[in-house]
């Protein structure tokens, strides 16, 4: 397993053409993560949620549960 390192911001990025030398993540991973975040932000805006923090906490909890479930499934079989 690898360890997630969050971005330090676009101005902190340095690259070797394949990955950020600051956080160590590949540009493919960074791009995919940004796309998912943008899609979730767009959904919250479209729905006009006034409790965005609750929406974000819900999404975070669901993602964590799904990852655990998938990892347990792979380990057992």
BELMOCOR-V344729 format. One record per residue. RES is the residue in three letters. PSI is psi in radians with two decimals (none if undefined). OMEGA is omega as a letter, one per 30 degrees, with the letter a starting at -180 (NA if undefined). Layout:
# BELMOCOR-V344729
RES/PSI/OMEGA + RES/PSI/OMEGA
This chain:
# BELMOCOR-V344729
UNK/2.65/l + UNK/2.92/a + UNK/2.31/l + UNK/2.32/l + UNK/2.05/a + UNK/2.72/l + UNK/2.57/l + UNK/0.02/a + UNK/2.65/a + UNK/-0.56/a + UNK/-0.29/l + UNK/-0.22/a + UNK/2.36/l + UNK/2.50/a + UNK/2.84/l + UNK/0.27/a + UNK/-0.27/a + UNK/-0.56/a + UNK/2.85/l + UNK/2.24/l + UNK/-0.20/l + UNK/-0.90/a + UNK/-0.30/l + UNK/-0.01/a + UNK/2.59/l + UNK/2.70/l + UNK/-0.53/l + UNK/-0.80/l + UNK/-0.78/a + UNK/-0.78/l + UNK/-0.81/a + UNK/-0.75/l + UNK/-0.78/l + UNK/-0.70/l + UNK/-0.76/l + UNK/-0.75/l + UNK/-0.76/l + UNK/-0.71/l + UNK/-0.73/l + UNK/-0.69/l + UNK/-0.72/l + UNK/-0.74/l + UNK/-0.80/l + UNK/-0.67/l + UNK/-0.77/l + UNK/-0.72/a + UNK/-0.22/l + UNK/0.73/l + UNK/2.33/l + UNK/-0.12/l + UNK/1.06/a + UNK/-0.65/l + UNK/-0.69/l + UNK/-0.70/l + UNK/-0.83/a + UNK/-0.74/l + UNK/-0.69/l + UNK/-0.84/a + UNK/-0.80/a + UNK/-0.77/l + UNK/-0.74/l + UNK/-0.75/l + UNK/-0.79/a + UNK/-0.75/l + UNK/-0.74/a + UNK/-0.70/l + UNK/-0.82/l + UNK/-0.80/a + UNK/-0.81/a + UNK/-0.70/l + UNK/-0.72/l + UNK/-0.68/l + UNK/-0.70/l + UNK/-0.65/a + UNK/-0.58/a + UNK/-0.19/a + UNK/none/NA
